[in-house]
Amino acid sequence: MPDKIISVLQDAQSIVISTHTRPDGDAIGSQLALGLFLRRVGKNVLLLNSDPTPYNMEWLNGADLIQTFDGSLSQLESVQQADAVVVVDTNGQNRMGEVGLSLRNAPGKKLLIDHHTDAEDWFDESWSRETASSAGQLVYEILSSWNSDEIDRDIAEALYVAIMTDTGSFRYSHVTPELHRMIAQLIQQGDLDVSKIYGEVYETRSPESIRLLSRVLSTLEMWHGGRVGTMAISRTALRETGAAIAEADGFVNHVLTLDGVSVAVMFTETARGTKASFRSKEDFEVNKWAASFGGGGHKHAAGAFLKERLEPAMRRVMNAAARFLPAVSSVDDSSEGMVELGAEDAALLESLTKMRDK
């Protein structure tokens, strides 16, 4: 039971909660659910991230409470005066962006709620389990152990978003009967409209994001006999389509839908370098591959950041694939770089290209 985390939070009056850069549904949902709960029990709470909330999470009640770190005196004072600092859905300073150093150096208790491996050692207490489906699941365990009666509709909705998004809408391998029972409790207690929630998260896209998707699909490349697929987002594509980088969330999953593909890597070019997002299925594990470039994550979902431009970063990562994916190293690579889309993705690419060219 998360008794030590609960004890620290009960004793604290002022609390800062943060998460990783480019926050996703699990990050925002977990942070917001914990923050709303703590406010309900009378705590002074600051929600503070290095990057803004993604557009498809802004509809969540309370999302407007999340501040973007700007280094202002008021924010720095709040961090320094906090009795406790809570980090959710990440476990390292470098993954928290510009706010990370301030939180690590804060005099208050440092708490970790996370489901990734290899946590840094500056946290005083943690509630962490790699086998958990999401940080949202761990937050739910804390809140339900503390006082489940305080979980209202807004908190339940945030937790549902956290768990839904990090389980691929409940289709990944770490979805268990226990997790489904937890979700059923959230739906009942919050009287949730799950169809509406899904639509807000996954079916609310801007025209710019569709144009970006068209560009990204056209970068698809296959490696190791079609077992590994890659796509890339360049700064030029972002600039010319007008899309925000947050709108590319989930694009990598298109690669995993291709017949025969077991591993997908999305490369995203930024001003400082290139982010590599690894996804896999079956028995293919990508966390050690990501860790070899200073990153980390889960067996089937991981990430790394390389301080180099897009093309050299892609070459370096893909050259290392055989070392970390021995099951694909023996596959004939005569088709490397060639792309054969399935009928559904081919039709999607054609329609998006026509839309872009209008």
N, C-alpha and C positions, 0 to 999 in steps of 0.2 A: 504494500500500500504506500502511496506517496505522502506519508505522514510528515516527513521532515520538510518537504516543500510547503505543505499546508501550514505547518507551524510557523515557518518564516513569514509567509504571506499574512497569516493572522496577526502576527506581532508588528508587521510593518504598517505604516500609515501612508507613506508616499512611495509609489512604485512606478518604475519605467519598464515598458515592454517593447521589445524590438525583434526584428527578424532579418533574413538575408536580403541582399540586393535583388532587384527585379522580382519582387515577391509574387508568388503564385497563389492559388486558391487555398492551399493548406497553410501557407504562411499568414495570409491575411485573415482567414477564417479562425485559425487558432489564436492569433494575437487579439483579434476583436472579441472573440468569445470570452477569453480570459479577462480582458480589460472591462467588458461590460459587466461580467460577474463581480469583479472586484469593486467596481463602482456601486453595484447594487448592495454590497455589504459595507459600504461606507468608506472605501479607500479613495485616496487621491491618486489618480492614474494618468500617466502620460504615455501615449502610443507614439513611437518615434522610429522612423525608418529612413534609410539613406535614399531610397527611390520612392516615387509616388505610387499610390494604389493603382493597380491595373484598371482600365476602363470597365471591364466586365465584372468588377467587384465593387464599383462605386455605388451600386444600388443597395448594398447591404446597410441596414439601419445601424448607425454608429460609425460608418466608414469615414464620415466627415471629421471624426475626432482624431484620425491618424494624421500626424504631422510629418512633413518631410524635413529631414535634418538640414539646417542651413548654417550651423555653427553660431547661431545668435547667442547673446549673453543669457537670455531667459532660458533657452534650451539647455545650455551648458550648466547653468545654476540648478535647474531641475534634476539633471543627472547627478550632479555633485551632492545634492541634498537628499536624494532618494534613499530610503531605508533598504530598498531591494531593487535589483535590476534583473529582469527576466528575459532570456533569449529563447525564442521558439523556432523550431524547424531548421536550425543550423547550429553548428557547434564550434565555429572558429571565427576569430576576429576578421581574417581576410575576406570571409564570405559575407560580412556585414557592411562592407563599404566604409564610407567616411565616418559613420557614427561608431564604428567598432572600437576604435582606440579609446574614445571617451567612456564608453560603457565598461570596457575592460579595466580602466583605471578608476572607476567610480569607487568611493569608499564603502558603499552599501554592500549588502550580501548579493552575490551573483548566483542566479539560479538558471538551470538549463532544463528545457523540456524539448526533447528531440528524439528522432528515430534513425539517425545516421550513425555511422561508425567513426571511431578515432576522434573522440572529443578532446579538445584542448583542456589543459589542467588548471585553468584559472577560475573555474566555477566552484562555488562553495558547496552547493547541493545540486542534485540532478534527478530528474525522472526521465529515464531514457531506456528505450528497448528497441533494438534493431528489427525485431519481428513485428512490431506494431505497424499497422497499415499506414499511419500518418501521425503527424504531431497532433492533429485534431483528436484522434483517438486517445492520446495521452492526456490532453487537456480535459477531455470528457471524464476520464478516470479520476482526475484531480477534483473536478467540480462536483461530480456525483458522490465522491467520498466526503467532501466538505459539507455540502448541503444541496442535494438535488432539487429541493423545492425552489431554489433561487434560479434555476435554469428556465428562463422565460422564452417566448417565441423568438426574440432577436438573437439570443444566445444559441438556441437550438438550431436556428437557420444558419448561423455562422459556422457552427460545428458540422452541420450537414454538408455545407459547401467545402469545408476543409477535407472531410473524409471522402466525399464524392470525387473531388478533383484529383486527389492523390492515389485513388484506387482505379482510375480510368473508368469512372462510373460503375464501380464495384465489379470489375472484371479481372483484376490482377490476382496473382497467386496467393497474396497474403490476406485475401478476403476470406473470413472464417464464419462459421455459424454464430460464434460469439459476437462478431462485428455486426452481422445482420440483426441480431437481437438488440444491440446497442442502437443501431439506426432506427429500428422499429420504435424504441423508446423515445428517441428524439422526435420522430414524426408525430407520435401520439402526444407527447408532452407539449410540443410547440405548435401542434395543429398545422403542420407544414403542408404547403402545396408543392409537392416535389416536381411536378411538371413545370410549374412557373419557375422554380429555382433552376432547373436544368436549362430552360429557355434563356433566362437572364445570363447564365454563365457561358453557354455554348452556342446560342443561336442569336446573339446580338453582335453583329459585325458591321464595321464601317465599309463603305466602298473602297477606301484606301487599303484595308486589310485584304480584301478580295484581290485587288490588283497585285499586292505583295505576294499573296499565295500563288498567283499565276507565275510570277517571276521566279519564285523559289522552286516550284515544281519543275520548271525548265532546267534547273541546275542538277537534277537527279543523276547520280552516277552509281554504278554497281561495281562491287569488288568481290574477289574470292569466289568466283563462279556464281555470283548472285546471292550469296549468303549475307553480305554486308552492303548496305545502301547509305549514301550520303546526300545531303542537300546543303546549300549555303545561302546565307543572307549577307549581302554586301552592304556597305554604307551607301553605295550608289543606288542600290535598289530601294533602300529606305528613303533616301532623299527624293528620288524620282517618283515614287508612289505616294509619298506623304504619309505613310503609315508609321505608327509608333511601334517601337520594338516589342512592347508588351502584347501587341496584337498578333505576334507570331507564335504565341504560346500554343502548343499542341500541334504545330505544323510537322514536327518530327514524326508524329504517329502515322502520318500518311505513308511514310517509308515502310513501316512495319506491317502495313496492310498488303504489301506486295507479296505475291506467291513466292515462297522459297526464301524470303528475307528473314533472318533471325536477329540481326543487329542493325541498328540505325544510328547515325551520327549527324547532328545538325551543327553546322559551323556558323557562328554569328560574328561578323566583324564589328568592332567598336573603335573608338578613338584611341584606346590604349592597347588594343590587341585583339585576340580572337577567342571567343568562348566556344567550347566544344560540349555539346549535350549528347550523352550516350543513352540509348535505350535498347533493351533486348528482350527476348522471350525464350521459352524452352529452357535449356540448361546453360545458356550462354551468359557468362557473368562479365560485367563491364566495369565494376568499381575499381579493380586493380589496374585496369587500363587507364582509367581516369587518374588514379592516384600516381601513376608514373609521370604525369605532367603537373603534379602538385594539387590535384583535385581530390574528389572522393564522392561518396554517395552509397547507394544500395547496389546489390548484385545486378538488378535489372534497370536501374536508373541512376546515372551519375553525371558529373560535370567537371570540367577543368577550364582554366584560363591560361592562354599562352600569350606572352608579350611579343607577338609578331603579327605580321599582316596575314590576311586570309589565306592566300595560296600556299605560302611556306608552312603555315600552321597545319593546313590540311594534309600536306605531304608528310610532315613529321608524324602526325597522329596516325595516318593510314599506313605508313611504313612500319609502325610498331604493332599493327593489328595482329600479325601472326604470332608474336610473342605472348600475347595475352588471350588469344582465341585459337588455341591449338587445333580445335575441331574444324576450323576453316582453312588452316594452313596447307592441308593436303589437297584442297580442292583446286581443280584446274582453273587458272586465272586467264585463260585465253580470251574470255569475254570481258575482262576488266575494262571498266569505263563505258561499256555498252549498256543501254537501258532498254528493257522491254517492259512497258507498262501493261498492267492488267486492263481489261476493258473498261472498268468503272473509272480508274484513275486517268486513263487515256481520254475518256469522254469529258471528265472534269477539266483536264488540262486544255482540251480543245475549246470548251465553252468559256473558260476563264480568259484564254488568249483572245478570243473574239471580243469579249467584253472589254479587255484592256485596249484593243486596237480601235474601238469605236471612237 
